[in-house]
Amino acid sequence: MTDTLAIIRSVFAECGISQYAEGERGEKFALLFDELIAFNNVTNLTAITECEEVALRHFADSLTAADKIPMGASVIDVGCGGGFPTLPLAIARPDLAITALDSTAKKLVFVENMAKKLSLNVKTLAARAEEIPEYRESFDVATSRAVARMNLLTELCLPLVKVGGRFVAMKGASGREELAEAENGITKLGGTVTEVDAFSLLSAGERVIITVEKTSPTPPAYPRPWGKIKKKPL
């Protein structure tokens, strides 16, 4: 673990987020890496297995949203997969209460196990975002990373956010182009774009973090079934 922790601390320092690898948090990231690789040998969660690359492309990349989320917020991570950004955010921001949402239950097994091992404020929910009306407008923040293009993703995420809350979309180099496609839908769903933060994350390339404030309730007609969302984006 000592070598793993040193690598994680080095990567985080290069990314300007060294505070998240200090003390107990650093030890939790090191354990998360070890457990991810062990679990990945049985159930495929990621093609990235080198410590430096995991620290950059999974851990640090997930933390690009960390300063976009208010203190003490309730967060739903839509399409969390193997736990990114859920697990890094939960380690770095223990003040957050995170619900990890994914339609693939076997991936959530890893998330749930790590939440217990690392004493994280995380619960899992195996479901599709468009099929959980009981959670409608229940969260302060929705996050999502590498799930779908923005014009589709917005209809999955904004209905889950309270008025006054926000949707934080974690995008790559295509982020601005995707936002242009999604602007009409964002307005229909009760959102207003308040920040577009573009930057380079070392060798991982360009990142665009889009913050959408929920300024009015989402109309009852949304979200639609996934087939309709995909066939005819707003």
Backbone torsions as a table, in degrees:
resi	resn	phi	psi	omega
1	MET	NA	-29.1	-178.2
2	THR	-59.8	-46.8	179.0
3	ASP	-64.8	-42.1	178.9
4	THR	-59.8	-46.4	-179.3
5	LEU	-62.7	-40.2	179.4
6	ALA	-62.4	-40.8	178.9
7	ILE	-66.3	-45.0	179.8
8	ILE	-61.7	-43.5	179.4
9	ARG	-63.4	-38.0	178.8
10	SER	-64.7	-46.2	179.3
11	VAL	-63.4	-45.6	-179.5
12	PHE	-62.3	-37.9	178.6
13	ALA	-63.4	-42.2	178.3
14	GLU	-62.8	-31.6	-179.1
15	CYS	-86.6	-3.5	179.7
16	GLY	77.1	24.4	-179.1
17	ILE	-127.4	35.3	-175.2
18	SER	-59.2	-24.1	-178.9
19	GLN	-61.9	-25.2	-177.3
20	TYR	-82.2	-6.8	178.8
21	ALA	-111.2	13.6	-179.7
22	GLU	-88.6	150.2	172.8
23	GLY	54.2	-135.6	-175.2
24	GLU	-63.2	-33.2	-179.6
25	ARG	-64.0	-40.8	177.7
26	GLY	-61.6	-41.8	178.8
27	GLU	-63.8	-36.0	178.7
28	LYS	-68.3	-38.5	177.4
29	PHE	-65.3	-39.4	178.6
30	ALA	-63.3	-42.6	178.5
31	LEU	-67.4	-38.4	177.9
32	LEU	-59.4	-42.4	178.4
33	PHE	-61.6	-49.4	-178.7
34	ASP	-58.7	-44.1	-178.6
35	GLU	-70.2	-35.7	178.0
36	LEU	-61.4	-45.5	-179.0
37	ILE	-66.9	-41.1	178.5
38	ALA	-63.1	-45.7	-179.2
39	PHE	-67.3	-36.1	-177.7
40	ASN	-64.6	-24.4	177.3
41	ASN	-69.9	-20.1	-178.8
42	VAL	-104.9	-46.3	-179.9
43	THR	-127.5	122.3	-174.7
44	ASN	-67.8	116.0	176.1
45	LEU	-112.8	-31.4	-175.5
46	THR	-153.6	148.4	174.0
47	ALA	-89.8	-8.6	-179.0
48	ILE	-95.2	117.9	-175.3
49	THR	-128.7	-12.8	176.8
50	GLU	-72.3	137.0	-173.4
51	CYS	-56.0	-46.0	-178.2
52	GLU	-62.1	-40.4	-179.8
53	GLU	-71.2	-39.5	176.1
54	VAL	-62.5	-43.7	-179.7
55	ALA	-61.3	-35.4	-179.7
56	LEU	-83.4	-55.5	-168.1
57	ARG	-84.1	-18.1	175.6
58	HIS	-110.1	-51.9	-174.5
59	PHE	-75.6	-61.8	-177.1
60	ALA	-62.9	-40.1	179.5
61	ASP	-61.0	-40.5	177.9
62	SER	-63.9	-31.8	-175.9
63	LEU	-81.9	-1.8	176.2
64	THR	-64.6	-17.7	178.2
65	ALA	-94.5	-4.6	-170.1
66	ALA	-60.3	-36.6	-177.4
67	ASP	-91.0	7.5	177.8
68	LYS	-99.0	-2.4	-174.1
69	ILE	-110.9	126.8	-179.1
70	PRO	-63.4	154.8	177.6
71	MET	-59.5	138.1	174.7
72	GLY	70.9	14.8	-175.4
73	ALA	-73.1	150.0	166.7
74	SER	-89.0	129.3	-172.0
75	VAL	-125.9	138.0	168.5
76	ILE	-115.3	124.4	178.9
77	ASP	-98.3	106.8	-172.8
78	VAL	-84.4	121.6	-178.1
79	GLY	71.2	51.2	-171.9
80	CYS	-71.9	-16.1	179.8
81	GLY	58.7	-126.6	179.6
82	GLY	-81.3	9.5	174.1
83	GLY	112.6	26.6	180.0
84	PHE	-125.9	120.6	14.2
85	PRO	-90.3	2.8	-173.8
86	THR	-46.9	-58.5	-171.0
87	LEU	-68.0	-47.4	175.9
88	PRO	-60.0	-40.1	178.4
89	LEU	-63.7	-40.8	-179.1
90	ALA	-66.7	-34.0	175.9
91	ILE	-70.4	-48.1	-175.8
92	ALA	-72.2	-32.0	-175.0
93	ARG	-126.0	76.0	-178.7
94	PRO	-65.2	-10.6	177.1
95	ASP	-73.3	-15.4	-176.1
96	LEU	-87.4	145.9	171.3
97	ALA	-108.2	109.1	-170.6
98	ILE	-109.9	132.1	170.6
99	THR	-104.3	119.0	-179.2
100	ALA	-92.6	111.8	-175.2
101	LEU	-107.3	127.7	173.5
102	ASP	-155.2	150.4	-179.2
103	SER	-84.4	-11.5	-180.0
104	THR	-101.2	103.5	-172.7
105	ALA	-62.8	-33.8	-175.9
106	LYS	-66.4	-28.2	176.0
107	LYS	-70.9	-33.2	-179.4
108	LEU	-71.0	-17.9	175.6
109	VAL	-59.1	-45.2	179.0
110	PHE	-64.2	-44.2	-179.1
111	VAL	-60.5	-46.1	-179.1
112	GLU	-64.5	-42.6	179.0
113	ASN	-62.4	-43.0	-179.1
114	MET	-69.9	-35.1	177.6
115	ALA	-60.4	-39.2	178.9
116	LYS	-71.5	-47.1	-177.4
117	LYS	-62.9	-36.0	-175.4
118	LEU	-99.7	4.1	-179.7
119	SER	53.7	53.9	-178.6
120	LEU	-99.0	150.0	179.3
121	ASN	-84.7	68.8	-175.0
122	VAL	-132.6	136.2	168.9
123	LYS	-126.2	155.0	-177.0
124	THR	-108.6	153.5	179.4
125	LEU	-143.1	112.0	178.9
126	ALA	-89.1	102.1	-177.4
127	ALA	-170.6	171.7	172.7
128	ARG	-96.8	142.4	-174.3
129	ALA	-60.6	-31.8	-177.0
130	GLU	-85.1	1.2	-175.3
131	GLU	-122.0	28.4	179.8
132	ILE	-129.3	66.8	-177.6
133	PRO	-60.6	-23.8	179.8
134	GLU	-68.0	-15.2	178.6
135	TYR	-103.3	8.2	-176.9
136	ARG	-58.5	131.2	178.3
137	GLU	48.9	45.6	-177.1
138	SER	-106.7	-15.4	-170.4
139	PHE	-114.4	149.1	175.1
140	ASP	-71.5	-35.2	-174.8
141	VAL	-142.7	140.4	167.0
142	ALA	-115.6	135.1	174.4
143	THR	-120.2	158.4	174.5
144	SER	-161.9	141.2	-177.3
145	ARG	-139.2	126.5	174.0
146	ALA	55.3	47.8	-178.9
147	VAL	-111.6	-53.2	-177.2
148	ALA	-161.3	168.3	176.8
149	ARG	-65.8	156.7	-171.2
150	MET	-60.0	-35.2	-177.7
151	ASN	-71.2	-18.4	173.7
152	LEU	-93.9	-42.7	-174.5
153	LEU	-62.6	-37.0	-177.1
154	THR	-59.6	-37.7	-179.2
155	GLU	-72.6	-22.2	175.7
156	LEU	-80.2	-34.4	-170.2
157	CYS	-96.4	-47.0	-174.1
158	LEU	-60.2	-36.2	178.3
159	PRO	-61.5	-20.9	-178.4
160	LEU	-85.5	-8.9	-174.0
161	VAL	-97.5	137.2	175.5
162	LYS	-65.2	152.6	169.4
163	VAL	-62.4	130.5	-174.7
164	GLY	97.4	-10.9	177.5
165	GLY	-91.1	-163.2	-177.2
166	ARG	-151.6	154.8	172.8
167	PHE	-110.1	124.3	-179.9
168	VAL	-111.7	107.6	-178.2
169	ALA	-97.0	126.2	-177.4
170	MET	-102.4	109.4	-171.6
171	LYS	-123.2	161.8	175.4
172	GLY	-93.8	-150.2	-173.8
173	ALA	-62.0	-23.6	-178.2
174	SER	-84.9	6.2	-172.7
175	GLY	-55.4	-46.1	-178.5
176	ARG	-66.2	-40.3	178.2
177	GLU	-63.4	-43.0	178.9
178	GLU	-64.3	-37.9	179.6
179	LEU	-63.1	-40.1	178.6
180	ALA	-60.1	-37.9	177.4
181	GLU	-67.4	-29.5	-169.6
182	ALA	-96.6	-7.0	-171.6
183	GLU	-57.6	-42.1	-179.7
184	ASN	-63.0	-44.9	179.8
185	GLY	-65.3	-38.6	178.4
186	ILE	-58.4	-44.9	179.2
187	THR	-64.1	-45.2	-179.8
188	LYS	-60.2	-33.9	-174.8
189	LEU	-88.5	2.5	175.9
190	GLY	94.1	19.4	-177.3
191	GLY	-109.5	159.9	174.9
192	THR	-138.1	124.7	178.6
193	VAL	-71.3	125.2	-177.7
194	THR	-114.8	-17.9	179.6
195	GLU	-156.4	138.3	172.1
196	VAL	-128.1	107.1	-174.1
197	ASP	-108.3	106.6	-178.6
198	ALA	-107.9	135.7	-178.0
199	PHE	-161.6	170.1	177.1
200	SER	-104.5	133.6	179.7
201	LEU	-107.1	75.9	179.7
202	LEU	47.4	-135.0	-177.0
203	SER	-74.2	-8.9	177.8
204	ALA	-72.8	-15.9	174.5
205	GLY	93.6	-165.7	-174.9
206	GLU	-70.9	139.4	175.1
207	ARG	-127.5	144.2	177.5
208	VAL	-131.0	118.2	177.1
209	ILE	-104.5	119.0	-177.0
210	ILE	-108.4	123.8	178.8
211	THR	-106.8	124.0	179.6
212	VAL	-117.5	117.1	176.9
213	GLU	-81.4	140.6	176.6
214	LYS	-88.4	103.1	-172.8
215	THR	-100.1	-12.9	176.1
216	SER	-155.4	159.0	-177.7
217	PRO	-60.7	146.8	174.5
218	THR	-74.0	130.6	178.4
219	PRO	-55.4	146.5	-175.9
220	PRO	-57.6	-24.2	-177.8
221	ALA	-68.9	-12.5	-176.9
222	TYR	-118.9	145.5	4.9
223	PRO	-81.4	151.8	174.3
224	ARG	-83.9	169.1	172.8
225	PRO	-57.4	150.6	-174.4
226	TRP	-56.5	-39.0	179.7
227	GLY	-57.9	-40.9	179.7
228	LYS	-72.7	-38.5	177.7
229	ILE	-59.3	-45.6	-176.3
230	LYS	-71.4	-38.2	-178.0
231	LYS	-72.2	-36.8	-176.3
232	LYS	-140.2	80.4	177.8
233	PRO	-59.3	150.2	-178.9
234	LEU	-65.4	NA	NA
